[in-house]
Amino acid sequence: MNRRSTLKTLLIISTGAALLPSCLPDEKKSSISLKNIKINGKDEELLSDLSETIIPKTNTPGAKDVSAHLFTLMMIDYCYAPADQDKFVKGLKEFEDFSKKKFDKSFLRCFASERAEILKSIESKKDIPENVAFFYNTTKRLVLQAFTKSKYYLTKVQVYELVPGKFYGCVPVKKAS
């Protein structure tokens, strides 16, 4: 009888130990798969909020609406040298630390005015870590590029014309005298 209760308890404990990892919260994964840089969902969310701070949503879509952060990640992953990729990822982590130093909270939890103040302090270039400056400047440039090349921008803001002006193909050319 004692042996039965011991086996029963051992079975319950081993089942609980096997099921426990599935009950723990899983680290949020990135929405796109990248080959060269490793980021998680929280890093992607930080980049998304940073891009939305750079180009906020008003009566027009913001950077998050045109997925500028995903464009930024793909460009870094496919087009940048490995040293720059490492610098970008380190800058991403240090950017979060920079935000925590300034306001004692994550960039994701900051209010819009606090986010703007963080970006102004980085742009002032005073006592900014090199990786943070590289991360911010690269992100800003790629977010602006993504937004100005988006379908919304090229069809609603600055209408792209394949051939500017009017083209008349059947007009005879006058002879030069």
C-alpha positions in Angstrom: 0.0 0.0 0.0 2.8 2.4 0.8 4.5 1.5 -2.5 1.3 2.3 -4.5 1.0 5.7 -3.0 4.7 6.4 -3.7 4.3 5.3 -7.4 1.2 7.4 -7.7 2.9 10.5 -6.3 5.9 9.9 -8.5 3.6 9.6 -11.5 1.8 12.9 -10.7 5.1 14.7 -10.1 6.7 13.5 -13.4 3.5 14.4 -15.3 3.5 17.9 -13.8 7.2 18.3 -14.6 6.6 17.3 -18.2 3.6 19.7 -18.6 5.1 22.6 -16.8 7.2 24.0 -19.7 4.0 24.2 -21.9 2.3 26.3 -19.2 5.1 28.9 -19.0 4.8 31.9 -21.2 6.7 31.5 -24.4 9.0 34.2 -25.7 7.2 36.1 -28.4 8.6 35.3 -31.8 9.3 37.7 -34.6 6.6 37.9 -37.3 9.2 37.5 -40.1 12.0 35.0 -40.4 15.4 36.5 -40.8 18.6 34.7 -41.8 21.4 36.8 -40.4 20.0 38.8 -37.4 18.3 37.4 -34.4 15.5 39.4 -32.9 12.4 38.4 -30.9 8.9 39.7 -30.9 9.7 42.3 -28.2 12.5 43.7 -30.3 10.2 43.9 -33.3 7.6 45.6 -31.3 10.2 48.2 -30.1 11.2 48.8 -33.7 7.6 49.2 -34.7 6.9 51.7 -32.0 10.1 53.6 -32.8 9.1 53.8 -36.5 5.6 55.0 -35.5 7.3 57.7 -33.3 9.4 58.8 -36.3 6.3 58.9 -38.7 3.2 59.0 -36.5 -0.3 58.2 -37.7 -2.4 61.3 -38.2 -5.1 61.7 -40.8 -2.7 59.7 -43.0 -1.3 56.2 -42.2 1.8 56.1 -40.0 5.0 54.0 -40.4 3.5 51.1 -38.6 0.6 51.0 -41.1 2.9 50.6 -44.1 5.1 48.1 -42.2 8.1 50.2 -42.3 9.7 48.3 -39.4 9.5 45.1 -41.4 11.2 46.8 -44.3 13.9 48.0 -42.0 14.5 44.5 -40.6 14.6 43.0 -44.1 17.0 45.6 -45.4 19.3 45.1 -42.4 19.2 41.3 -42.8 19.8 41.2 -46.5 21.8 44.3 -47.5 24.1 45.2 -44.6 27.5 43.8 -43.8 27.7 41.4 -40.8 29.6 43.9 -38.7 26.8 46.5 -39.3 24.1 43.9 -38.5 25.8 43.2 -35.2 26.1 46.9 -34.5 22.4 47.3 -35.3 21.3 44.5 -33.0 23.6 45.8 -30.2 22.2 49.3 -30.8 18.7 48.0 -30.5 19.5 46.5 -27.0 21.4 49.6 -25.9 18.5 51.8 -27.1 16.2 50.1 -24.7 18.8 50.6 -21.9 19.2 54.3 -22.9 15.4 54.7 -22.5 15.5 53.0 -19.1 18.2 55.3 -17.9 16.3 58.4 -19.1 12.8 57.6 -17.8 13.3 54.4 -15.7 11.0 52.5 -18.0 11.0 50.7 -21.3 10.6 52.7 -24.6 7.4 50.6 -25.1 5.9 52.0 -21.9 6.9 55.6 -22.5 4.3 58.2 -23.4 4.5 60.0 -26.8 6.1 63.1 -25.2 8.7 61.0 -23.5 9.5 59.1 -26.7 9.9 62.4 -28.6 12.3 63.6 -25.9 14.4 60.4 -26.2 14.7 60.9 -29.9 15.6 64.6 -29.5 18.3 63.7 -27.0 19.7 61.1 -29.5 19.6 63.7 -32.3 21.4 66.2 -30.2 24.4 63.8 -30.2 25.5 64.5 -26.7 26.7 61.5 -24.6 25.1 59.0 -26.9 26.6 55.5 -27.3 27.9 54.8 -30.8 25.7 51.7 -31.3 22.6 53.6 -30.2 23.4 56.4 -32.7 24.0 53.9 -35.5 20.8 52.0 -34.7 18.7 55.2 -34.6 20.1 56.8 -37.7 19.9 53.6 -39.7 16.3 53.0 -38.5 15.2 56.6 -39.3 16.7 56.5 -42.8 15.2 53.1 -43.6 11.7 54.0 -42.1 11.6 57.2 -44.2 12.7 55.2 -47.3 10.0 52.6 -46.6 7.3 55.2 -46.1 8.2 57.2 -49.2 8.3 54.1 -51.4 5.0 52.7 -50.0 1.9 52.2 -52.1 0.0 54.7 -50.1 2.6 57.5 -50.5 3.0 56.9 -54.2 -0.7 56.8 -55.0 -2.1 59.3 -52.5 0.6 61.8 -51.5 3.0 62.2 -54.3 1.3 60.6 -57.3 3.8 58.7 -59.3 3.6 59.1 -63.1 5.3 56.6 -65.3 5.8 59.1 -68.1 5.4 62.8 -67.0 3.3 65.0 -69.2 1.4 63.8 -72.2 2.7 61.6 -75.0 1.5 61.9 -78.6 2.9 59.1 -80.7 1.4 60.1 -84.0 2.6 63.7 -84.3 4.8 64.6 -87.3 8.1 66.2 -86.6 8.6 69.6 -88.4 11.6 69.9 -90.6 14.4 72.1 -89.3 15.2 75.0 -91.6 
